[in-house]
Amino acid sequence: MSINTKKFLAGLVIAATVLSTASAAQAKGWGHHHGFGGAGLGIGLALGVLGAAAAASEYEPVCVRTPVYNRYGDYIGSRRVCD
């Protein structure tokens, strides 16, 4: 899996977590705090960040030097190619 795919999937997981833990808006005035409603959002964000960090940490690019030839078959140098 490429790094761009992993970044996309990590972002998708974070977005899904945030959307699934968001609670419905309530038409209450200030000072009516019955419990802490942000706990689910905080936990969801923390899990999303940890999942993104785990997905990003397992990818380690492998880079090698490969020879470069012109159209006549003459060696003209090398370049770095990363997988």
PDB file of N, CA, C and O in Angstrom:
ATOM      1  N   MET A   1       0.849  -1.165   0.000  1.00  0.00           N
ATOM      2  CA  MET A   1       0.000   0.000   0.000  1.00  0.00           C
ATOM      3  C   MET A   1       0.898   1.232   0.000  1.00  0.00           C
ATOM      4  O   MET A   1       1.852   1.300   0.775  1.00  0.00           O
ATOM      5  N   SER A   2       0.610   2.188  -0.844  1.00  0.00           N
ATOM      6  CA  SER A   2       1.451   3.373  -0.925  1.00  0.00           C
ATOM      7  C   SER A   2       1.153   4.315   0.235  1.00  0.00           C
ATOM      8  O   SER A   2       0.124   4.198   0.900  1.00  0.00           O
ATOM      9  N   ILE A   3       2.068   5.248   0.463  1.00  0.00           N
ATOM     10  CA  ILE A   3       1.922   6.193   1.568  1.00  0.00           C
ATOM     11  C   ILE A   3       0.709   7.092   1.363  1.00  0.00           C
ATOM     12  O   ILE A   3       0.042   7.457   2.331  1.00  0.00           O
ATOM     13  N   ASN A   4       0.414   7.457   0.110  1.00  0.00           N
ATOM     14  CA  ASN A   4      -0.756   8.296  -0.145  1.00  0.00           C
ATOM     15  C   ASN A   4      -2.049   7.557   0.197  1.00  0.00           C
ATOM     16  O   ASN A   4      -2.987   8.158   0.720  1.00  0.00           O
ATOM     17  N   THR A   5      -2.101   6.274  -0.092  1.00  0.00           N
ATOM     18  CA  THR A   5      -3.276   5.485   0.245  1.00  0.00           C
ATOM     19  C   THR A   5      -3.445   5.400   1.751  1.00  0.00           C
ATOM     20  O   THR A   5      -4.560   5.501   2.262  1.00  0.00           O
ATOM     21  N   LYS A   6      -2.330   5.212   2.468  1.00  0.00           N
ATOM     22  CA  LYS A   6      -2.394   5.130   3.925  1.00  0.00           C
ATOM     23  C   LYS A   6      -2.817   6.462   4.530  1.00  0.00           C
ATOM     24  O   LYS A   6      -3.590   6.489   5.488  1.00  0.00           O
ATOM     25  N   LYS A   7      -2.316   7.565   3.982  1.00  0.00           N
ATOM     26  CA  LYS A   7      -2.721   8.880   4.491  1.00  0.00           C
ATOM     27  C   LYS A   7      -4.199   9.117   4.236  1.00  0.00           C
ATOM     28  O   LYS A   7      -4.897   9.657   5.094  1.00  0.00           O
ATOM     29  N   PHE A   8      -4.683   8.719   3.064  1.00  0.00           N
ATOM     30  CA  PHE A   8      -6.094   8.877   2.744  1.00  0.00           C
ATOM     31  C   PHE A   8      -6.961   8.051   3.687  1.00  0.00           C
ATOM     32  O   PHE A   8      -7.970   8.538   4.197  1.00  0.00           O
ATOM     33  N   LEU A   9      -6.566   6.803   3.918  1.00  0.00           N
ATOM     34  CA  LEU A   9      -7.341   5.949   4.809  1.00  0.00           C
ATOM     35  C   LEU A   9      -7.315   6.472   6.241  1.00  0.00           C
ATOM     36  O   LEU A   9      -8.327   6.406   6.939  1.00  0.00           O
ATOM     37  N   ALA A  10      -6.172   6.993   6.689  1.00  0.00           N
ATOM     38  CA  ALA A  10      -6.088   7.556   8.037  1.00  0.00           C
ATOM     39  C   ALA A  10      -7.001   8.764   8.167  1.00  0.00           C
ATOM     40  O   ALA A  10      -7.688   8.913   9.178  1.00  0.00           O
ATOM     41  N   GLY A  11      -7.019   9.630   7.156  1.00  0.00           N
ATOM     42  CA  GLY A  11      -7.914  10.780   7.172  1.00  0.00           C
ATOM     43  C   GLY A  11      -9.368  10.361   7.164  1.00  0.00           C
ATOM     44  O   GLY A  11     -10.202  10.978   7.827  1.00  0.00           O
ATOM     45  N   LEU A  12      -9.673   9.317   6.418  1.00  0.00           N
ATOM     46  CA  LEU A  12     -11.036   8.808   6.360  1.00  0.00           C
ATOM     47  C   LEU A  12     -11.467   8.262   7.715  1.00  0.00           C
ATOM     48  O   LEU A  12     -12.604   8.471   8.138  1.00  0.00           O
ATOM     49  N   VAL A  13     -10.566   7.567   8.393  1.00  0.00           N
ATOM     50  CA  VAL A  13     -10.868   7.035   9.724  1.00  0.00           C
ATOM     51  C   VAL A  13     -11.108   8.177  10.708  1.00  0.00           C
ATOM     52  O   VAL A  13     -12.040   8.125  11.511  1.00  0.00           O
ATOM     53  N   ILE A  14     -10.269   9.202  10.644  1.00  0.00           N
ATOM     54  CA  ILE A  14     -10.435  10.346  11.548  1.00  0.00           C
ATOM     55  C   ILE A  14     -11.763  11.046  11.280  1.00  0.00           C
ATOM     56  O   ILE A  14     -12.492  11.371  12.217  1.00  0.00           O
ATOM     57  N   ALA A  15     -12.079  11.277  10.021  1.00  0.00           N
ATOM     58  CA  ALA A  15     -13.331  11.947   9.677  1.00  0.00           C
ATOM     59  C   ALA A  15     -14.538  11.119  10.118  1.00  0.00           C
ATOM     60  O   ALA A  15     -15.499  11.669  10.657  1.00  0.00           O
ATOM     61  N   ALA A  16     -14.499   9.828   9.900  1.00  0.00           N
ATOM     62  CA  ALA A  16     -15.608   8.968  10.299  1.00  0.00           C
ATOM     63  C   ALA A  16     -15.756   8.946  11.816  1.00  0.00           C
ATOM     64  O   ALA A  16     -16.873   8.919  12.334  1.00  0.00           O
ATOM     65  N   THR A  17     -14.635   8.957  12.526  1.00  0.00           N
ATOM     66  CA  THR A  17     -14.683   8.959  13.981  1.00  0.00           C
ATOM     67  C   THR A  17     -15.299  10.245  14.504  1.00  0.00           C
ATOM     68  O   THR A  17     -16.142  10.223  15.401  1.00  0.00           O
ATOM     69  N   VAL A  18     -14.874  11.360  13.941  1.00  0.00           N
ATOM     70  CA  VAL A  18     -15.421  12.650  14.385  1.00  0.00           C
ATOM     71  C   VAL A  18     -16.911  12.728  14.092  1.00  0.00           C
ATOM     72  O   VAL A  18     -17.688  13.171  14.938  1.00  0.00           O
ATOM     73  N   LEU A  19     -17.311  12.306  12.915  1.00  0.00           N
ATOM     74  CA  LEU A  19     -18.728  12.383  12.559  1.00  0.00           C
ATOM     75  C   LEU A  19     -19.585  11.423  13.373  1.00  0.00           C
ATOM     76  O   LEU A  19     -20.737  11.726  13.683  1.00  0.00           O
ATOM     77  N   SER A  20     -19.033  10.273  13.717  1.00  0.00           N
ATOM     78  CA  SER A  20     -19.841   9.301  14.461  1.00  0.00           C
ATOM     79  C   SER A  20     -19.949   9.653  15.935  1.00  0.00           C
ATOM     80  O   SER A  20     -20.888   9.209  16.597  1.00  0.00           O
ATOM     81  N   THR A  21     -19.018  10.437  16.473  1.00  0.00           N
ATOM     82  CA  THR A  21     -19.065  10.776  17.890  1.00  0.00           C
ATOM     83  C   THR A  21     -19.690  12.131  18.150  1.00  0.00           C
ATOM     84  O   THR A  21     -19.901  12.495  19.306  1.00  0.00           O
ATOM     85  N   ALA A  22     -19.992  12.886  17.109  1.00  0.00           N
ATOM     86  CA  ALA A  22     -20.612  14.197  17.313  1.00  0.00           C
ATOM     87  C   ALA A  22     -22.049  14.000  17.782  1.00  0.00           C
ATOM     88  O   ALA A  22     -22.780  13.174  17.236  1.00  0.00           O
ATOM     89  N   SER A  23     -22.444  14.756  18.789  1.00  0.00           N
ATOM     90  CA  SER A  23     -23.802  14.627  19.314  1.00  0.00           C
ATOM     91  C   SER A  23     -24.704  15.689  18.690  1.00  0.00           C
ATOM     92  O   SER A  23     -24.227  16.670  18.120  1.00  0.00           O
ATOM     93  N   ALA A  24     -25.992  15.480  18.805  1.00  0.00           N
ATOM     94  CA  ALA A  24     -26.955  16.414  18.246  1.00  0.00           C
ATOM     95  C   ALA A  24     -26.937  17.717  19.044  1.00  0.00           C
ATOM     96  O   ALA A  24     -26.710  17.706  20.254  1.00  0.00           O
ATOM     97  N   ALA A  25     -27.175  18.830  18.367  1.00  0.00           N
ATOM     98  CA  ALA A  25     -27.203  20.124  19.038  1.00  0.00           C
ATOM     99  C   ALA A  25     -28.458  20.215  19.896  1.00  0.00           C
ATOM    100  O   ALA A  25     -29.525  19.741  19.507  1.00  0.00           O
ATOM    101  N   GLN A  26     -28.320  20.817  21.045  1.00  0.00           N
ATOM    102  CA  GLN A  26     -29.443  20.959  21.952  1.00  0.00           C
ATOM    103  C   GLN A  26     -29.702  22.434  22.184  1.00  0.00           C
ATOM    104  O   GLN A  26     -28.765  23.215  22.350  1.00  0.00           O
ATOM    105  N   ALA A  27     -30.959  22.814  22.198  1.00  0.00           N
ATOM    106  CA  ALA A  27     -31.324  24.216  22.370  1.00  0.00           C
ATOM    107  C   ALA A  27     -31.462  24.537  23.855  1.00  0.00           C
ATOM    108  O   ALA A  27     -32.561  24.791  24.349  1.00  0.00           O
ATOM    109  N   LYS A  28     -30.353  24.522  24.545  1.00  0.00           N
ATOM    110  CA  LYS A  28     -30.344  24.859  25.962  1.00  0.00           C
ATOM    111  C   LYS A  28     -29.515  26.116  26.144  1.00  0.00           C
ATOM    112  O   LYS A  28     -28.611  26.404  25.360  1.00  0.00           O
ATOM    113  N   GLY A  29     -29.833  26.841  27.169  1.00  0.00           N
ATOM    114  CA  GLY A  29     -29.091  28.059  27.453  1.00  0.00           C
ATOM    115  C   GLY A  29     -27.759  27.755  28.117  1.00  0.00           C
ATOM    116  O   GLY A  29     -27.452  26.606  28.432  1.00  0.00           O
ATOM    117  N   TRP A  30     -26.983  28.796  28.321  1.00  0.00           N
ATOM    118  CA  TRP A  30     -25.687  28.650  28.985  1.00  0.00           C
ATOM    119  C   TRP A  30     -25.900  28.232  30.438  1.00  0.00           C
ATOM    120  O   TRP A  30     -26.870  28.645  31.075  1.00  0.00           O
ATOM    121  N   GLY A  31     -25.009  27.431  30.944  1.00  0.00           N
ATOM    122  CA  GLY A  31     -25.069  27.030  32.341  1.00  0.00           C
ATOM    123  C   GLY A  31     -25.833  25.746  32.579  1.00  0.00           C
ATOM    124  O   GLY A  31     -25.920  25.297  33.722  1.00  0.00           O
ATOM    125  N   HIS A  32     -26.384  25.144  31.556  1.00  0.00           N
ATOM    126  CA  HIS A  32     -27.113  23.894  31.718  1.00  0.00           C
ATOM    127  C   HIS A  32     -26.226  22.735  31.292  1.00  0.00           C
ATOM    128  O   HIS A  32     -26.451  22.113  30.255  1.00  0.00           O
ATOM    129  N   HIS A  33     -25.229  22.458  32.093  1.00  0.00           N
ATOM    130  CA  HIS A  33     -24.289  21.380  31.774  1.00  0.00           C
ATOM    131  C   HIS A  33     -24.661  20.160  32.602  1.00  0.00           C
ATOM    132  O   HIS A  33     -24.350  20.084  33.790  1.00  0.00           O
ATOM    133  N   HIS A  34     -25.314  19.227  31.979  1.00  0.00           N
ATOM    134  CA  HIS A  34     -25.700  17.986  32.649  1.00  0.00           C
ATOM    135  C   HIS A  34     -24.761  16.888  32.174  1.00  0.00           C
ATOM    136  O   HIS A  34     -25.076  16.165  31.229  1.00  0.00           O
ATOM    137  N   GLY A  35     -23.632  16.763  32.813  1.00  0.00           N
ATOM    138  CA  GLY A  35     -22.636  15.784  32.407  1.00  0.00           C
ATOM    139  C   GLY A  35     -21.675  16.388  31.398  1.00  0.00           C
ATOM    140  O   GLY A  35     -21.795  17.557  31.031  1.00  0.00           O
ATOM    141  N   PHE A  36     -20.757  15.612  30.972  1.00  0.00           N
ATOM    142  CA  PHE A  36     -19.750  16.069  30.017  1.00  0.00           C
ATOM    143  C   PHE A  36     -19.997  15.389  28.692  1.00  0.00           C
ATOM    144  O   PHE A  36     -19.667  14.215  28.530  1.00  0.00           O
ATOM    145  N   GLY A  37     -20.572  16.105  27.738  1.00  0.00           N
ATOM    146  CA  GLY A  37     -20.923  15.530  26.449  1.00  0.00           C
ATOM    147  C   GLY A  37     -19.765  15.414  25.486  1.00  0.00           C
ATOM    148  O   GLY A  37     -19.883  14.729  24.469  1.00  0.00           O
ATOM    149  N   GLY A  38     -18.653  16.056  25.770  1.00  0.00           N
ATOM    150  CA  GLY A  38     -17.512  16.024  24.863  1.00  0.00           C
ATOM    151  C   GLY A  38     -16.610  14.831  25.043  1.00  0.00           C
ATOM    152  O   GLY A  38     -15.618  14.700  24.325  1.00  0.00           O
ATOM    153  N   ALA A  39     -16.924  13.944  25.991  1.00  0.00           N
ATOM    154  CA  ALA A  39     -16.047  12.795  26.242  1.00  0.00           C
ATOM    155  C   ALA A  39     -15.971  11.887  25.027  1.00  0.00           C
ATOM    156  O   ALA A  39     -14.893  11.407  24.678  1.00  0.00           O
ATOM    157  N   GLY A  40     -17.099  11.650  24.384  1.00  0.00           N
ATOM    158  CA  GLY A  40     -17.094  10.780  23.206  1.00  0.00           C
ATOM    159  C   GLY A  40     -16.286  11.367  22.074  1.00  0.00           C
ATOM    160  O   GLY A  40     -15.579  10.644  21.373  1.00  0.00           O
ATOM    161  N   LEU A  41     -16.383  12.675  21.887  1.00  0.00           N
ATOM    162  CA  LEU A  41     -15.628  13.338  20.834  1.00  0.00           C
ATOM    163  C   LEU A  41     -14.133  13.273  21.121  1.00  0.00           C
ATOM    164  O   LEU A  41     -13.340  13.004  20.219  1.00  0.00           O
ATOM    165  N   GLY A  42     -13.746  13.518  22.364  1.00  0.00           N
ATOM    166  CA  GLY A  42     -12.330  13.468  22.731  1.00  0.00           C
ATOM    167  C   GLY A  42     -11.735  12.089  22.556  1.00  0.00           C
ATOM    168  O   GLY A  42     -10.620  11.942  22.056  1.00  0.00           O
ATOM    169  N   ILE A  43     -12.481  11.080  22.969  1.00  0.00           N
ATOM    170  CA  ILE A  43     -12.006   9.702  22.826  1.00  0.00           C
ATOM    171  C   ILE A  43     -11.911   9.328  21.350  1.00  0.00           C
ATOM    172  O   ILE A  43     -10.954   8.681  20.924  1.00  0.00           O
ATOM    173  N   GLY A  44     -12.912   9.742  20.573  1.00  0.00           N
ATOM    174  CA  GLY A  44     -12.891   9.448  19.140  1.00  0.00           C
ATOM    175  C   GLY A  44     -11.717  10.107  18.436  1.00  0.00           C
ATOM    176  O   GLY A  44     -11.069   9.487  17.593  1.00  0.00           O
ATOM    177  N   LEU A  45     -11.442  11.356  18.774  1.00  0.00           N
ATOM    178  CA  LEU A  45     -10.294  12.045  18.179  1.00  0.00           C
ATOM    179  C   LEU A  45      -8.987  11.387  18.586  1.00  0.00           C
ATOM    180  O   LEU A  45      -8.088  11.227  17.760  1.00  0.00           O
ATOM    181  N   ALA A  46      -8.875  11.005  19.848  1.00  0.00           N
ATOM    182  CA  ALA A  46      -7.647  10.355  20.316  1.00  0.00           C
ATOM    183  C   ALA A  46      -7.414   9.041  19.579  1.00  0.00           C
ATOM    184  O   ALA A  46      -6.293   8.748  19.166  1.00  0.00           O
ATOM    185  N   LEU A  47      -8.468   8.256  19.415  1.00  0.00           N
ATOM    186  CA  LEU A  47      -8.323   6.988  18.689  1.00  0.00           C
ATOM    187  C   LEU A  47      -7.983   7.218  17.223  1.00  0.00           C
ATOM    188  O   LEU A  47      -7.200   6.468  16.642  1.00  0.00           O
ATOM    189  N   GLY A  48      -8.566   8.249  16.625  1.00  0.00           N
ATOM    190  CA  GLY A  48      -8.249   8.565  15.233  1.00  0.00           C
ATOM    191  C   GLY A  48      -6.806   8.978  15.056  1.00  0.00           C
ATOM    192  O   GLY A  48      -6.153   8.562  14.099  1.00  0.00           O
ATOM    193  N   VAL A  49      -6.298   9.794  15.967  1.00  0.00           N
ATOM    194  CA  VAL A  49      -4.897  10.230  15.896  1.00  0.00           C
ATOM    195  C   VAL A  49      -3.965   9.053  16.115  1.00  0.00           C
ATOM    196  O   VAL A  49      -2.965   8.919  15.409  1.00  0.00           O
ATOM    197  N   LEU A  50      -4.277   8.192  17.087  1.00  0.00           N
ATOM    198  CA  LEU A  50      -3.438   7.012  17.325  1.00  0.00           C
ATOM    199  C   LEU A  50      -3.454   6.066  16.125  1.00  0.00           C
ATOM    200  O   LEU A  50      -2.424   5.487  15.780  1.00  0.00           O
ATOM    201  N   GLY A  51      -4.608   5.908  15.490  1.00  0.00           N
ATOM    202  CA  GLY A  51      -4.690   5.060  14.297  1.00  0.00           C
ATOM    203  C   GLY A  51      -3.888   5.624  13.145  1.00  0.00           C
ATOM    204  O   GLY A  51      -3.228   4.880  12.420  1.00  0.00           O
ATOM    205  N   ALA A  52      -3.942   6.944  12.969  1.00  0.00           N
ATOM    206  CA  ALA A  52      -3.169   7.581  11.904  1.00  0.00           C
ATOM    207  C   ALA A  52      -1.674   7.446  12.161  1.00  0.00           C
ATOM    208  O   ALA A  52      -0.902   7.218  11.229  1.00  0.00           O
ATOM    209  N   ALA A  53      -1.264   7.583  13.407  1.00  0.00           N
ATOM    210  CA  ALA A  53       0.158   7.451  13.744  1.00  0.00           C
ATOM    211  C   ALA A  53       0.630   6.020  13.510  1.00  0.00           C
ATOM    212  O   ALA A  53       1.740   5.808  13.022  1.00  0.00           O
ATOM    213  N   ALA A  54      -0.186   5.053  13.847  1.00  0.00           N
ATOM    214  CA  ALA A  54       0.181   3.651  13.632  1.00  0.00           C
ATOM    215  C   ALA A  54       0.279   3.334  12.143  1.00  0.00           C
ATOM    216  O   ALA A  54       1.182   2.613  11.718  1.00  0.00           O
ATOM    217  N   ALA A  55      -0.639   3.866  11.356  1.00  0.00           N
ATOM    218  CA  ALA A  55      -0.615   3.611   9.913  1.00  0.00           C
ATOM    219  C   ALA A  55       0.598   4.260   9.264  1.00  0.00           C
ATOM    220  O   ALA A  55       1.196   3.684   8.355  1.00  0.00           O
ATOM    221  N   ALA A  56       0.967   5.451   9.719  1.00  0.00           N
ATOM    222  CA  ALA A  56       2.098   6.154   9.126  1.00  0.00           C
ATOM    223  C   ALA A  56       3.425   5.545   9.563  1.00  0.00           C
ATOM    224  O   ALA A  56       4.399   5.592   8.811  1.00  0.00           O
ATOM    225  N   SER A  57       3.481   4.975  10.768  1.00  0.00           N
ATOM    226  CA  SER A  57       4.755   4.485  11.272  1.00  0.00           C
ATOM    227  C   SER A  57       5.168   3.154  10.661  1.00  0.00           C
ATOM    228  O   SER A  57       6.354   2.825  10.672  1.00  0.00           O
ATOM    229  N   GLU A  58       4.233   2.384  10.132  1.00  0.00           N
ATOM    230  CA  GLU A  58       4.627   1.083   9.597  1.00  0.00           C
ATOM    231  C   GLU A  58       5.176   1.181   8.175  1.00  0.00           C
ATOM    232  O   GLU A  58       5.718   0.199   7.669  1.00  0.00           O
ATOM    233  N   TYR A  59       5.055   2.324   7.520  1.00  0.00           N
ATOM    234  CA  TYR A  59       5.593   2.485   6.171  1.00  0.00           C
ATOM    235  C   TYR A  59       7.006   3.024   6.241  1.00  0.00           C
ATOM    236  O   TYR A  59       7.243   4.083   6.822  1.00  0.00           O
ATOM    237  N   GLU A  60       7.934   2.312   5.661  1.00  0.00           N
ATOM    238  CA  GLU A  60       9.312   2.763   5.579  1.00  0.00           C
ATOM    239  C   GLU A  60       9.750   2.627   4.121  1.00  0.00           C
ATOM    240  O   GLU A  60       9.859   1.510   3.616  1.00  0.00           O
ATOM    241  N   PRO A  61      10.000   3.743   3.440  1.00  0.00           N
ATOM    242  CA  PRO A  61      10.340   3.648   2.026  1.00  0.00           C
ATOM    243  C   PRO A  61      11.682   2.957   1.809  1.00  0.00           C
ATOM    244  O   PRO A  61      12.612   3.110   2.600  1.00  0.00           O
ATOM    245  N   VAL A  62      11.761   2.202   0.733  1.00  0.00           N
ATOM    246  CA  VAL A  62      12.999   1.527   0.352  1.00  0.00           C
ATOM    247  C   VAL A  62      13.550   2.260  -0.863  1.00  0.00           C
ATOM    248  O   VAL A  62      12.912   2.288  -1.916  1.00  0.00           O
ATOM    249  N   CYS A  63      14.723   2.848  -0.723  1.00  0.00           N
ATOM    250  CA  CYS A  63      15.338   3.610  -1.809  1.00  0.00           C
ATOM    251  C   CYS A  63      16.596   2.898  -2.298  1.00  0.00           C
ATOM    252  O   CYS A  63      17.398   2.413  -1.500  1.00  0.00           O
ATOM    253  N   VAL A  64      16.756   2.842  -3.602  1.00  0.00           N
ATOM    254  CA  VAL A  64      17.947   2.236  -4.219  1.00  0.00           C
ATOM    255  C   VAL A  64      18.445   3.141  -5.334  1.00  0.00           C
ATOM    256  O   VAL A  64      17.683   3.941  -5.878  1.00  0.00           O
ATOM    257  N   ARG A  65      19.711   3.018  -5.671  1.00  0.00           N
ATOM    258  CA  ARG A  65      20.292   3.752  -6.799  1.00  0.00           C
ATOM    259  C   ARG A  65      20.190   2.858  -8.034  1.00  0.00           C
ATOM    260  O   ARG A  65      20.597   1.697  -7.997  1.00  0.00           O
ATOM    261  N   THR A  66      19.653   3.389  -9.114  1.00  0.00           N
ATOM    262  CA  THR A  66      19.540   2.625 -10.354  1.00  0.00           C
ATOM    263  C   THR A  66      20.299   3.342 -11.463  1.00  0.00           C
ATOM    264  O   THR A  66      20.306   4.572 -11.522  1.00  0.00           O
ATOM    265  N   PRO A  67      20.933   2.578 -12.336  1.00  0.00           N
ATOM    266  CA  PRO A  67      21.678   3.215 -13.427  1.00  0.00           C
ATOM    267  C   PRO A  67      20.727   3.827 -14.456  1.00  0.00           C
ATOM    268  O   PRO A  67      19.614   3.343 -14.663  1.00  0.00           O
ATOM    269  N   VAL A  68      21.192   4.901 -15.092  1.00  0.00           N
ATOM    270  CA  VAL A  68      20.409   5.576 -16.129  1.00  0.00           C
ATOM    271  C   VAL A  68      21.220   5.543 -17.418  1.00  0.00           C
ATOM    272  O   VAL A  68      22.402   5.886 -17.428  1.00  0.00           O
ATOM    273  N   TYR A  69      20.574   5.129 -18.502  1.00  0.00           N
ATOM    274  CA  TYR A  69      21.218   5.032 -19.809  1.00  0.00           C
ATOM    275  C   TYR A  69      20.495   5.933 -20.802  1.00  0.00           C
ATOM    276  O   TYR A  69      19.293   6.166 -20.679  1.00  0.00           O
ATOM    277  N   ASN A  70      21.227   6.431 -21.776  1.00  0.00           N
ATOM    278  CA  ASN A  70      20.574   7.214 -22.827  1.00  0.00           C
ATOM    279  C   ASN A  70      20.017   6.258 -23.884  1.00  0.00           C
ATOM    280  O   ASN A  70      20.119   5.039 -23.742  1.00  0.00           O
ATOM    281  N   ARG A  71      19.432   6.812 -24.937  1.00  0.00           N
ATOM    282  CA  ARG A  71      18.785   5.952 -25.916  1.00  0.00           C
ATOM    283  C   ARG A  71      19.770   5.127 -26.740  1.00  0.00           C
ATOM    284  O   ARG A  71      19.360   4.203 -27.443  1.00  0.00           O
ATOM    285  N   TYR A  72      21.058   5.445 -26.664  1.00  0.00           N
ATOM    286  CA  TYR A  72      22.081   4.673 -27.375  1.00  0.00           C
ATOM    287  C   TYR A  72      22.674   3.579 -26.506  1.00  0.00           C
ATOM    288  O   TYR A  72      23.514   2.807 -26.969  1.00  0.00           O
ATOM    289  N   GLY A  73      22.244   3.502 -25.241  1.00  0.00           N
ATOM    290  CA  GLY A  73      22.749   2.477 -24.345  1.00  0.00           C
ATOM    291  C   GLY A  73      23.966   2.903 -23.557  1.00  0.00           C
ATOM    292  O   GLY A  73      24.567   2.079 -22.868  1.00  0.00           O
ATOM    293  N   ASP A  74      24.351   4.176 -23.636  1.00  0.00           N
ATOM    294  CA  ASP A  74      25.499   4.664 -22.879  1.00  0.00           C
ATOM    295  C   ASP A  74      25.064   5.020 -21.455  1.00  0.00           C
ATOM    296  O   ASP A  74      24.013   5.623 -21.234  1.00  0.00           O
ATOM    297  N   TYR A  75      25.918   4.621 -20.489  1.00  0.00           N
ATOM    298  CA  TYR A  75      25.647   4.936 -19.087  1.00  0.00           C
ATOM    299  C   TYR A  75      25.862   6.434 -18.871  1.00  0.00           C
ATOM    300  O   TYR A  75      26.929   6.956 -19.193  1.00  0.00           O
ATOM    301  N   ILE A  76      24.858   7.131 -18.327  1.00  0.00           N
ATOM    302  CA  ILE A  76      25.004   8.571 -18.118  1.00  0.00           C
ATOM    303  C   ILE A  76      24.908   8.954 -16.641  1.00  0.00           C
ATOM    304  O   ILE A  76      25.004  10.135 -16.307  1.00  0.00           O
ATOM    305  N   GLY A  77      24.724   7.994 -15.768  1.00  0.00           N
ATOM    306  CA  GLY A  77      24.674   8.281 -14.334  1.00  0.00           C
ATOM    307  C   GLY A  77      23.695   7.364 -13.639  1.00  0.00           C
ATOM    308  O   GLY A  77      23.277   6.343 -14.185  1.00  0.00           O
ATOM    309  N   SER A  78      23.338   7.740 -12.436  1.00  0.00           N
ATOM    310  CA  SER A  78      22.369   6.969 -11.668  1.00  0.00           C
ATOM    311  C   SER A  78      21.390   7.928 -10.993  1.00  0.00           C
ATOM    312  O   SER A  78      21.639   9.127 -10.863  1.00  0.00           O
ATOM    313  N   ARG A  79      20.290   7.360 -10.579  1.00  0.00           N
ATOM    314  CA  ARG A  79      19.305   8.159  -9.863  1.00  0.00           C
ATOM    315  C   ARG A  79      18.718   7.333  -8.727  1.00  0.00           C
ATOM    316  O   ARG A  79      18.758   6.103  -8.733  1.00  0.00           O
ATOM    317  N   ARG A  80      18.179   8.042  -7.769  1.00  0.00           N
ATOM    318  CA  ARG A  80      17.599   7.402  -6.600  1.00  0.00           C
ATOM    319  C   ARG A  80      16.114   7.114  -6.868  1.00  0.00           C
ATOM    320  O   ARG A  80      15.361   8.005  -7.261  1.00  0.00           O
ATOM    321  N   VAL A  81      15.710   5.873  -6.652  1.00  0.00           N
ATOM    322  CA  VAL A  81      14.337   5.458  -6.864  1.00  0.00           C
ATOM    323  C   VAL A  81      13.820   4.890  -5.539  1.00  0.00           C
ATOM    324  O   VAL A  81      14.410   3.967  -4.977  1.00  0.00           O
ATOM    325  N   CYS A  82      12.716   5.452  -5.050  1.00  0.00           N
ATOM    326  CA  CYS A  82      12.127   4.995  -3.796  1.00  0.00           C
ATOM    327  C   CYS A  82      10.809   4.289  -4.063  1.00  0.00           C
ATOM    328  O   CYS A  82      10.025   4.707  -4.914  1.00  0.00           O
ATOM    329  N   ASP A  83      10.578   3.217  -3.326  1.00  0.00           N
ATOM    330  CA  ASP A  83       9.350   2.448  -3.474  1.00  0.00           C
ATOM    331  C   ASP A  83       8.340   2.912  -2.457  1.00  0.00           C
ATOM    332  O   ASP A  83       7.227   2.389  -2.410  1.00  0.00           O
TER     333      ASP A  83
END
